[in-house]
Amino acid sequence: MLPLYLFGACSYFSFLLVLIVEDKESSLKDPIHLTVALLASIFWFIVIPRSLLELKAKADKKAEVDAFAIVPKSISIADGDI
């Protein structure tokens, strides 16, 4: 089980490190970026599922808002439109 955990942590750290290096706004001299990447890599088994749940919740909320946006407005006689 430990080799799987270490493989996942190293893979996730490598992924985050590539994102940090490619990001134009972040500086490698700023230790906060590497600290966050290191902490996220240590706790990857918590960070990744939580992130996926947040993305799913945002997508569900957007789909719900979009569904209500296409529902036609109800018309009543009191509106005077009929």
C-alpha atoms as an extended CHARMM CRD file, in Angstrom:
* protein
*
        82  EXT
         1         1  MET       CA              0.0000000000        0.0000000000        0.0000000000  PROA      1               0.0000000000
         2         2  LEU       CA              2.8750000000        2.3640000000        0.7700000000  PROA      2               0.0000000000
         3         3  PRO       CA              4.3590000000        2.1410000000       -2.7560000000  PROA      3               0.0000000000
         4         4  LEU       CA              0.9740000000        3.1100000000       -4.2180000000  PROA      4               0.0000000000
         5         5  TYR       CA              0.7180000000        6.0770000000       -1.8660000000  PROA      5               0.0000000000
         6         6  LEU       CA              4.2650000000        7.2240000000       -2.6610000000  PROA      6               0.0000000000
         7         7  PHE       CA              3.6840000000        6.8270000000       -6.3850000000  PROA      7               0.0000000000
         8         8  GLY       CA              0.4970000000        8.9020000000       -6.1530000000  PROA      8               0.0000000000
         9         9  ALA       CA              2.1850000000       11.5800000000       -4.0450000000  PROA      9               0.0000000000
        10        10  CYS       CA              5.1850000000       11.8430000000       -6.3790000000  PROA      10              0.0000000000
        11        11  SER       CA              2.9730000000       11.9110000000       -9.4640000000  PROA      11              0.0000000000
        12        12  TYR       CA              0.7240000000       14.6010000000       -8.0220000000  PROA      12              0.0000000000
        13        13  PHE       CA              3.7220000000       16.6950000000       -6.9030000000  PROA      13              0.0000000000
        14        14  SER       CA              5.2180000000       16.4240000000      -10.3930000000  PROA      14              0.0000000000
        15        15  PHE       CA              1.8900000000       17.4960000000      -11.9040000000  PROA      15              0.0000000000
        16        16  LEU       CA              1.6500000000       20.5050000000       -9.5770000000  PROA      16              0.0000000000
        17        17  LEU       CA              5.2810000000       21.4270000000      -10.1370000000  PROA      17              0.0000000000
        18        18  VAL       CA              4.7560000000       21.4890000000      -13.9020000000  PROA      18              0.0000000000
        19        19  LEU       CA              1.7080000000       23.7290000000      -13.4400000000  PROA      19              0.0000000000
        20        20  ILE       CA              3.6710000000       26.0920000000      -11.1830000000  PROA      20              0.0000000000
        21        21  VAL       CA              6.5840000000       26.3180000000      -13.6260000000  PROA      21              0.0000000000
        22        22  GLU       CA              4.2700000000       26.9700000000      -16.5990000000  PROA      22              0.0000000000
        23        23  ASP       CA              2.2660000000       29.6140000000      -14.7170000000  PROA      23              0.0000000000
        24        24  LYS       CA              3.4360000000       33.0620000000      -15.7820000000  PROA      24              0.0000000000
        25        25  GLU       CA              2.1680000000       34.7680000000      -12.6180000000  PROA      25              0.0000000000
        26        26  SER       CA              3.8770000000       32.5100000000      -10.0760000000  PROA      26              0.0000000000
        27        27  SER       CA              7.5100000000       32.7610000000       -9.1250000000  PROA      27              0.0000000000
        28        28  LEU       CA              9.6590000000       29.7970000000       -8.1650000000  PROA      28              0.0000000000
        29        29  LYS       CA             11.3750000000       32.0820000000       -5.6570000000  PROA      29              0.0000000000
        30        30  ASP       CA              8.1160000000       32.4350000000       -3.7300000000  PROA      30              0.0000000000
        31        31  PRO       CA              8.0920000000       29.5480000000       -1.2400000000  PROA      31              0.0000000000
        32        32  ILE       CA              4.3040000000       29.5360000000       -0.7820000000  PROA      32              0.0000000000
        33        33  HSD       CA              3.7300000000       27.8580000000       -4.1650000000  PROA      33              0.0000000000
        34        34  LEU       CA              6.0990000000       25.0090000000       -3.4190000000  PROA      34              0.0000000000
        35        35  THR       CA              4.7710000000       24.6840000000        0.1320000000  PROA      35              0.0000000000
        36        36  VAL       CA              1.2030000000       24.3210000000       -1.1050000000  PROA      36              0.0000000000
        37        37  ALA       CA              2.3120000000       21.8230000000       -3.7530000000  PROA      37              0.0000000000
        38        38  LEU       CA              4.1760000000       19.7980000000       -1.1250000000  PROA      38              0.0000000000
        39        39  LEU       CA              1.2520000000       19.8000000000        1.3210000000  PROA      39              0.0000000000
        40        40  ALA       CA             -1.2270000000       18.9280000000       -1.4200000000  PROA      40              0.0000000000
        41        41  SER       CA              1.0370000000       16.0750000000       -2.5000000000  PROA      41              0.0000000000
        42        42  ILE       CA              1.2570000000       14.7020000000        1.0210000000  PROA      42              0.0000000000
        43        43  PHE       CA             -2.5340000000       14.8030000000        1.4070000000  PROA      43              0.0000000000
        44        44  TRP       CA             -3.3730000000       13.9510000000       -2.2190000000  PROA      44              0.0000000000
        45        45  PHE       CA             -5.8140000000       11.2310000000       -1.1800000000  PROA      45              0.0000000000
        46        46  ILE       CA             -7.9220000000       13.9630000000        0.4820000000  PROA      46              0.0000000000
        47        47  VAL       CA             -7.2260000000       16.8840000000       -1.8660000000  PROA      47              0.0000000000
        48        48  ILE       CA             -8.0630000000       15.2310000000       -5.1870000000  PROA      48              0.0000000000
        49        49  PRO       CA            -11.4680000000       13.7180000000       -4.2310000000  PROA      49              0.0000000000
        50        50  ARG       CA            -12.4970000000       16.9480000000       -2.4820000000  PROA      50              0.0000000000
        51        51  SER       CA            -11.5220000000       18.9580000000       -5.5480000000  PROA      51              0.0000000000
        52        52  LEU       CA            -13.5100000000       16.6230000000       -7.7900000000  PROA      52              0.0000000000
        53        53  LEU       CA            -16.5440000000       16.9250000000       -5.5060000000  PROA      53              0.0000000000
        54        54  GLU       CA            -16.3230000000       20.7300000000       -5.6620000000  PROA      54              0.0000000000
        55        55  LEU       CA            -16.0940000000       20.6610000000       -9.4570000000  PROA      55              0.0000000000
        56        56  LYS       CA            -19.0830000000       18.2930000000       -9.6390000000  PROA      56              0.0000000000
        57        57  ALA       CA            -21.1180000000       20.5190000000       -7.3030000000  PROA      57              0.0000000000
        58        58  LYS       CA            -20.3340000000       23.5850000000       -9.4210000000  PROA      58              0.0000000000
        59        59  ALA       CA            -21.3070000000       21.7300000000      -12.5970000000  PROA      59              0.0000000000
        60        60  ASP       CA            -24.5590000000       20.5080000000      -11.0290000000  PROA      60              0.0000000000
        61        61  LYS       CA            -25.4320000000       24.0080000000       -9.8240000000  PROA      61              0.0000000000
        62        62  LYS       CA            -24.6940000000       25.4730000000      -13.2670000000  PROA      62              0.0000000000
        63        63  ALA       CA            -26.8560000000       22.8080000000      -14.9110000000  PROA      63              0.0000000000
        64        64  GLU       CA            -29.6590000000       23.5770000000      -12.4650000000  PROA      64              0.0000000000
        65        65  VAL       CA            -29.4370000000       27.3100000000      -13.1560000000  PROA      65              0.0000000000
        66        66  ASP       CA            -29.3700000000       26.6570000000      -16.8990000000  PROA      66              0.0000000000
        67        67  ALA       CA            -32.4110000000       24.3750000000      -16.6110000000  PROA      67              0.0000000000
        68        68  PHE       CA            -34.4060000000       27.0970000000      -14.8690000000  PROA      68              0.0000000000
        69        69  ALA       CA            -33.2940000000       29.6500000000      -17.4370000000  PROA      69              0.0000000000
        70        70  ILE       CA            -35.0200000000       27.7980000000      -20.2730000000  PROA      70              0.0000000000
        71        71  VAL       CA            -38.3230000000       27.2320000000      -18.4690000000  PROA      71              0.0000000000
        72        72  PRO       CA            -40.9180000000       29.5380000000      -20.0510000000  PROA      72              0.0000000000
        73        73  LYS       CA            -42.5700000000       32.1800000000      -17.9210000000  PROA      73              0.0000000000
        74        74  SER       CA            -46.0740000000       31.2520000000      -16.8620000000  PROA      74              0.0000000000
        75        75  ILE       CA            -48.8230000000       33.4930000000      -18.1940000000  PROA      75              0.0000000000
        76        76  SER       CA            -51.8970000000       34.3770000000      -16.2250000000  PROA      76              0.0000000000
        77        77  ILE       CA            -55.0190000000       36.2870000000      -17.1490000000  PROA      77              0.0000000000
        78        78  ALA       CA            -54.1960000000       38.9430000000      -14.5550000000  PROA      78              0.0000000000
        79        79  ASP       CA            -51.0850000000       39.9270000000      -16.5350000000  PROA      79              0.0000000000
        80        80  GLY       CA            -53.2650000000       41.2820000000      -19.3110000000  PROA      80              0.0000000000
        81        81  ASP       CA            -51.1900000000       39.5000000000      -21.9570000000  PROA      81              0.0000000000
        82        82  ILE       CA            -54.0660000000       37.3050000000      -23.0950000000  PROA      82              0.0000000000
